[in-house]
Amino acid sequence: MRITVLGAGVVGLAVADELLQRGHAVQVVDPAPGSGASYAAAGMLSPSAEAWHGEDDLLRLGLASLELWPAFAARLGVPLGAAGTLLVGYDAGDLQQVERQVALLARHGRRVDLLDRRAISALEPSVGRVAGGALLADDLSVDPRAVVRALLERVPVGPTAPAGVDLTDLADVAVVATGSRLPAPYTSLVRGVRGEILRLRSTDPPTRTVRGWVRGEPAYVVPRPGPGAVEVVVGATSEEHDEPPVVTGGGVLRLLAAARELWPALDRAELVEVTARDRPGTPDNLPLVGPAGDDGVVLAAGLYRHGVLLAPLVARLVADHLESGLVDPAVDPGRFTTASPPLRGAP
């Protein structure tokens, strides 16, 4: 098939790469490849830490995609961090949040042992004086910017489609993967959720992702191994809003205050970048992957906080749908589009 992919973030590029591997003719259009949420993302491949009550399908999808990441990263020549995630609670109240997370994972058959302060310090001697936590040993991490660069070397990307063009005129199929801003008539299916994120350069970084709660405030510290001082990613705020995403003084202060309690060595780190981007949220926090409700249009959208983690799985889901018609019911856009008057019924 001739397929046009709208959007050159990590999801759109992963979809295009998968389709090219399967022998389809693919073009990607984007005026600024890799500059959206993929540019800001921390790259935690951590479905267990993201698990929450009532989101069983999201955990299932995340675990399935996590299994795809080692082969996906190897194909791209991108290294993975494989030391896991240290999930911690700063005080007794925060530790209860960790305990709830561990109990939730146990109900899904994933055993994770709680660790006391001494065990946490043995794993990460420079960690702050936390109350306790747990090690999510299967978690991975990756640099999303490196993933995008590798995909751009494999996937042809051109300028954006002309304004007002009918998507179905671009090719046999148009795959919409434009993040938090979808073209009409799909605009209302996602909303922007602002996230602010910091990058620092540290000579005393953690050896693995340190993630948790500090007096109820969520925070994470993700190391990016490299020569010399290591980049450390600190994040992330989450705010519903209707304006373009901007960095705020309050957001930066909250992030630094919480992160330095988890990792006091950040006091000596060099702050090199502050970024704000919108995450593409949906009403139920699940992606939109499948037929849009209009002939020849497929969505790969609404990945919210999980775009990097789910990219290789979404790529397979889109390709499988185009070749066989299969759609995972949990992510079928029809759960919203079939009730949306401006859209035509599903083919």
N, C-alpha and C positions, 0 to 999 in steps of 0.2 A: 504493500500500500504506500501511497504518498501521504506522509504525515507531517503536519506542522505543529510544533510545540511552542506555545506562547509562554515565555518565561524561562530565564536561564539562571535560576537559583539552583540549589543542590537537588531539589526534587525534579524540576524540569529537565535538567541536564542528565540526571540518572535515568529518567524515563527515555530520553532520546538515545542515550548510550545503549540501553537494553534493546530498544527497537532496532537500532543499527546492527547490533549483534545478531538479531534475528532476521536480518536481510531486508528490512524495509528502507524506503527512501525517506530520509528525515531531514527537515530543516528546523532550526530553532531561531526565534525572533525575540530580541530583547534590546532595548536601547542602552542598558547598563548592566551587562551580565554580572551576576554574583554580588550585586551591591545591596541587596535587600536584607531580609532576616538572616540569610546564610552568612553574610559578612559579619554580623554581630554574634552569631550563635557560639555557645561555649563548646559544643561538640561532645557532651556527655551522652554516652550510649548506655543509658541506665533505666530500663523499664521498671525494675524493682523499686527504685527510689521514687519513681513517678506514680506508682500504683496507688489507687484510691478507691474508696467504697463506691460501688455502683458502676465502676469503670472496668469491668472484667474484660470486655472486648479490647479495650485499649492495651491492657496488660498482655493479652494474647497476641495482639499484633506486634507489640514492642518486642516480646520475647522471640517471635518468629523472625523479625527483622534483625535482631541482635545476632542470631545464628548465621545470617547471610553476610554480616559485616567482614569477617576475616577474609573470605574469598573476594568480596567486593574491593576491600582495601588492597589486597595483594594484586588484583588486576590493575588497579590504578597506580600501584607503586607508592602508596601512602602508608606511613607507619601508624600503628594503633598503640595506645596506652592500655596495658593489660593488667595493671596492678589492682584493679577494683576500685570501689568507692568506700570510704570511711564515713558512715552516717552517724552523726553525733548530736547529742543534746547538751547545751551549755549548762543549764541548771536543771533542777529536779522536774520542773514543769516541762522543759524542752525534752528531757529524757522520756517523759510519758508519751510524747509524740513519736519518738523513735520506737518505743515499745508497741505503740499502736500499729506502726508500719510493719514491724516484725511479725506481729500477730496476724495482720492482714495477709502477709506473704505466706505464712504457715497455712492459712485456710486455702490458699491456692497451691499447696503442696511444695512450697519452696522454703526449706528450712534455713533460717539465718539465726546464729547464736548472738545473744547480747554479750557485750564486753564491758567490764568495769573500767574505771579511769586508768588503772595500772596497765591493763591489756591494751588500751588505746595508746598510751604513751610508749609502749613497747613497739607498736607498729609505726608510730610517727612521734619521735621524741620531742619535736618542736611544736607539737599541737598545743593549743591553749588548755587551760585547766577546766576541761569539760567534765560533766557528770558521768558520762558513759556513752555507749553507742553500739554499733554493729558494723561488721565488715561485709559488704556486698561483693563477694570475691569474683563473681562472673561478669561484673560491669567492665565496659571498655570505654575508651575516649579517643577522639580524633580531632584534628585541626580542620574545621569545615572550610577554611580558606584554601588549605592545601588540596582538599577534595575537589573544590570548584576549579582550581587551577589545573588539576589533572584531567578533569572532565572536559574542560575547554580545549585541551590539546587533542581530545578524541572526537569532539562533537562540533560540527560547523554551526556558527552563530552569526546571524545577520541582523540588520536594523529592524526596528519594530514594524509591524504591519501598518498600512495606511489607515488613518482615522476613518471610522465609519464603515470599514470593509466588513462584509459578511464573512464570519469565520469559516463557513462551509465552502467559500470560494477559494480559500487558500490551498486546499489539498483535498484528498479523499476524506481525511479526518483531521480535525483540529483538537489538540490536547491543551487545555487551559491550566497552566501552572504558574499563575502570576501572583502568588502569595496573598497578601492582605488586601489587594485591590484587584477584584475580578472585573472583566468587561461586562457591559450590559448584554443580556438581561439578567446576569448572574450576580450582580454587584451585592445584593442584599444577603447572599448566602454566607458571607464571612464578614467579620468585623476586625478592626485593628485593636490589638491589646499591646500597649506600649511596654517595651522592656529596655532598661538602661543597663549597660555592662561596662566593666572597667578592664583594662589590660595594664599590668605592671611588669617590671623586669626585676627579678629577685635572684640573689646569690644563695638564698636559703629557702628553696621551695619545698612543698610536700612531695613525697614520692608517688602519691596517688591523689585522686580527687578527694577532697574533704568537704563534706556537705552536711548541713544540718540546720538547727534552729538556735537562735540566740535571743533569749527573752521573747520568744514567739516570732521573731523575725527570721524568715528563711534566708539562707545564704550558701554560697558554694565557692570553693577555691580550686581551680583546675590547672595543674601544671602542664606546660607544653615543652617537653624535652628538646634540647638543642645545644649548640656549642656556646660556651661561656654562660652568662647569666640566662636564666630560664624565664620565658614568658609565663605569667600567671594570670589566668582569667578569673575575675571576680564578678559574681552576678547573683541574681538579676532582679530588678524591680518588675512589678506587674501592675498595670493601671489601665482601666477602661477609659477611653477618651474618644473624642471626635475630631481632634486637631492633628496636624502632622506631628510625628514623634520628635521630641527634642530632649536634650539632656537637661536635667534640673539639679539645682544645688541640693535640694532635699533628698533626691534620689541618690546622688553620689555620697552624701553624708551617711545615709542609712546603710548603704552597701559597705562603705569603709568601716563604719562603727561595728557592724556585725561580723564582717570578715576578719578584722584584726583580733577579735575575741577568739575566733577559731584558729587563726594563724598569726600570732603576735609579730612574727618576723616581717609582716607586711609594712610595719612602721619604717623599715629600712629600705623598702623596695621603691623603685623609680616608677612613678605613674606616667605611662607613655600614651595612653589613649582612653577616651571616654566616648561611648557610642550609644545611640538610641535608635531602635527600629521597632516596627510593628510586627507582632506575631499575628498570623491569620487564624482567628478563633471562629468556632461554629457554636450553635446553641447547645450541643451535647458534648463538645470537646472531641468528637470523633472526626476523622478526615472525610472528605468528599472524593471518592475514587470510583469512577464509573460513568455511565451515560448521563449527560446533562439534562436530558429531556427534549433535546432538539437533535434531529438527524445529523450525524457527522461531527458531533461535539462531545468530547469526553473531558471530565474534570479530574484533575490531580491537585486538589486544593484543600484548604482548611486544616493544615497540619499542626497548627497552634504551636506548642512547645516542642513538638516531636518531629520536625521536618528532617533533621539530620539523621536521627535514629531510624525513621521509617522510610527513608529515601530508597534503599535497595528493594524493600518489599513493595512499595508503591509502584516502582518501575515494573516489577513482575506482574502486579495486579493489573496495571494498565495494558501491558503487552498481552497478557492472557485474555483480557476482555476483548481486545481488538481481534484476536485470532480465534476465540472460541465463544465469546459472548458471556463468559463467566463474570459474575460480580459477587464480592463478599457482601452479604446483606448488612453487616454492621457499618459499612462505609458507603453503601449505595446512596448516591445523591437523591434518588427518588424518594427517600424518606422526607425530604423537604420540597423538592421540585414538583412532585406530583400534586402538592397542595398549593402551588404558587401560580396564581392566575396568569401572569405575563408569559409563562412558558407553555409550549405545546406539550402534549402528553408524550410519554416515553414511547419509542418506536416498538 
